[in-house]
Every structure is written in C-alpha cells, then in structure tokens.
Amino acid sequence: MAESANPSAVGWTTSSPDMTAAIGHTPLIRLRRASELTGCDILAKAEFMNPGGSVKDRAALAIIDDAERRGVLKPGGMVVEGTAGNTGIGLTLVANARGYRSVIVMPETQSQEKIDFLRMIGADLRLVPAKPFRDPGNYVHVSRRLAEETGGVWANQFDNLANREGHRATTGPEIWTQTDGRIDAFTCSCGTGGTLAGVALGLEDSARAAGAARPRIVLADPEGSGLYGWVKSGDLGVSGSSITEGIGQSRVTANLDGIAIDDAVRIPDPEALELIYDLLIHEGVSVGGSSGINIAAAIRVARQMGPGHRIVTILSDGGGRYQSKLFNPAFLRERNLPVPAWLDR
Ligand code: PMP
C-alpha cells in the first residue's frame, strides 16, 4: 500500500512514519558569544532536540535498523545494552515503537534524571557499580553476558560499526548541507566514538563528492580519558577525572579505529561548565557537560585557526538531564566547582 500523505484521513498504517521519523534533522545553531569571542563562526548541532533528548537516538536507531536487516532482531525480540544512559533511552524508545523489549545496564553513578527517565519509559533497568573496563563487572561486560544468557540482541554500541555508519549517513551529510559545504573544522568528544567517527566519515564522503577538502577533525577530550594521549602520541595514558557523563574512553573502540583525527584538545571541567552556564543564561540554550567540552574545544580550535573560520560541534544532550548535578549548588560546592550566580540566589 502506498504511503499516505495524510495518515489521519485513513488511520495509521504500517507504512506511516513512526517516532523514528523525528530522529535527526536537527537545527544547526550559531553560538553567538563563542563566535564573537573568536571572530569565527562557531555552529553547533542541536542534538538535544531528538525525541530521546540526545545524539544517541541516532545510534540507537541505526543499531536497531541494522539488527533487523541482518535478521537477528525478530518481532517481539529483546535488545540489551550497557550505557551511560542516553543510548539506553534511545534504544528503549525505538524498541517501544517497534514492539521490542529493552534491558539496560548502567553504572549507578550516572545522573538520577537519566535513571528516572529510563524507568519512566519502561526500560528493564539494571544498575551496577562503576568499574573499569578491564573488570568483568564493568557495565559493558555485564550487558554482553546478559544478552548471551537471555538470547537478547546485544547492541554493543562501542564496537558495532552500525553506530558510526548511522552518523555517516545522517549527521555528517546534514552538517555538510547546513553549512553549504563551508566548514573548516569539526570538534567532538567521544564515548563510543560513533559521533566523531561517523561525522568525520560523512564529511569526508561529502567533501570528496564535491571535490572539496575535508575539514579538520579535532577530538575534544575530558580529563581522565585516554584518547587525548592516543591522538597526540599513540599512548592511552590517563590523568585527572571529570564529572561529565557519557564521554571519555580508555581504549580505541572499533568505531574509532582507522579514523583520521588531526588533533586533540583536553578540556578541564571548570572551562566546560562556565561555557554551558553562559550559553544557558545569555543565549537560552540548555545543554549538558559533554556539550561544554565540545564548545570549549571549538573555541580553542577557532583560536588556533584564527578569525574567519567556521567550526562545527555537537550539543549532545540537554541540561535538564543533569539538574541534580551540574545545576545543583550543593553538588558543585562539594567538588570545589564555581556556582553560577543565578543558581545561588
Ligand atoms: N555526550 C553524551 C551526553 C553522551 O551520552 C554520549 C554517549 N555516551 C556522548 C556525548 C558521546 O557520543 P558517542 O558515543 O557517539 O561518542
């Protein structure tokens, strides 16, 4: 049956768009203060606009689509994943729309807002103690074992290339179109690396097709992540720590493997936090900590490149997801982080 242009006229059919049609196609916002500060055009993809509130909806949809295509995810089936929360939210919403169940394994250190939201949307949530990747109790390994034991499909976002391919097919080309192919650099932090790698590949594809040079790709890394050292010197050494969630990595995931990353910057938390507070109170854009790391990196790259360049980055999720942490004076004070004046009234 042909897809109806006006589904309400005939009732919803299986060929009518479901919620997955609302994933992606996000606006590209000009960050006014960052642009004025640097004399560059600093633009950011508003990924907090996705139905699940984060950039990870794209990866979730790409992974489920791929599992369906390969025939491993069957009607009534189950998706199992280890996640800092956002991928679990995306997977659960897409699973709900398609009639699958979701089991989500998450470190208990992640924000209460993400925990509450996952429960609200019906995920079978399993909180586990935070453990390093080398520990068998790490949430990623727990989720893999759970999938094996239950016969569920393990989404495996870190090493499943459907993740970066989703961004290569959507986020990258969207950025190319929204900038008319005029983009000098792209900065992004990594959890799985799917966003950075997929956008890098997508921009490379678009640039090649247009006979243009590809933009510079710069990793934005928080303290406590090994990737900065890996890009700079090939050594995954770690120092410091970060209160940001969903980013930082101690290994080269399959999604990151083979990607041409030109440079890396390491951003301390206070630098990122100041930027998200400024963006919220002066420009009305509410984002989480990883977006702050991304914006800080875009500013540093703009300063390195000089005025007149155009740098694009990602606003990965919204600030409301961290109200109890990054926007909570008591939480900030406990960690000796500055409290923004308006939160202190
Ligand atoms: N920011 C946030 C808030 C996230 O939850 C994630 C994913 N864990 C990322 C950034 C990193 O995205 P990716 O997994 O594509 O590297």
Boltz pocket constraint, residues with backbone or C-beta under 6 A from the ligand:
constraints:
  - pocket:
      binder: B
      contacts: [[A, 54], [A, 55], [A, 56], [A, 84], [A, 86], [A, 87], [A, 189], [A, 190], [A, 191], [A, 192], [A, 193], [A, 194], [A, 195], [A, 196], [A, 245], [A, 246], [A, 247], [A, 288], [A, 290], [A, 291], [A, 316], [A, 317]]
      max_distance: 6.0
